[in-house]
């Protein structure tokens, strides 16, 4: 049956299939990279590495964020939540 199909359509279908395979491979690589980064990052550096886009300043001793991305100090509730998250990552 493939002999009767349009050559350009067949080539396009093969290219689309190859693009899909490459996209899935890239997604898998990114998931594995994130998993490795998650496992290898200690609690003290968790916020600097994994959530650096959310926070601007960090405490040097504990590694906990002190200010959000806009430069506003974090509330006590957020700080306490971050402490619990940091302990769970250690």
RAUR-V485595 format. One record per pair of residues at least 24 apart in sequence whose C-alpha atoms are under 10 Angstrom apart, sorted by the first residue. I is the first residue (numbers start at 1). J is the second residue. D is the distance in Angstrom with one decimal. If there is no record, write none. Layout:
# RAUR-V485595
i->(I | I)
j->(J | J)
d->(D | D)
This chain:
# RAUR-V485595
i->(38 | 39 | 39 | 41 | 41 | 42 | 42 | 42 | 42 | 43 | 43 | 43 | 43 | 43 | 43 | 43 | 44 | 44 | 44 | 44 | 44 | 45 | 45 | 46 | 46 | 46 | 46 | 47 | 47 | 47 | 62)
j->(89 | 89 | 90 | 89 | 90 | 86 | 87 | 89 | 90 | 83 | 85 | 86 | 87 | 88 | 89 | 90 | 83 | 86 | 87 | 89 | 90 | 86 | 89 | 85 | 86 | 89 | 90 | 82 | 85 | 86 | 86)
d->(8.9 | 8.7 | 9.9 | 8.2 | 8.8 | 8.5 | 9.7 | 6.5 | 5.8 | 9.4 | 8.2 | 4.9 | 6.5 | 7.7 | 4.9 | 4.8 | 10.0 | 7.0 | 8.9 | 8.7 | 8.0 | 8.9 | 9.8 | 9.2 | 7.1 | 7.6 | 9.2 | 8.7 | 9.6 | 8.2 | 9.4)
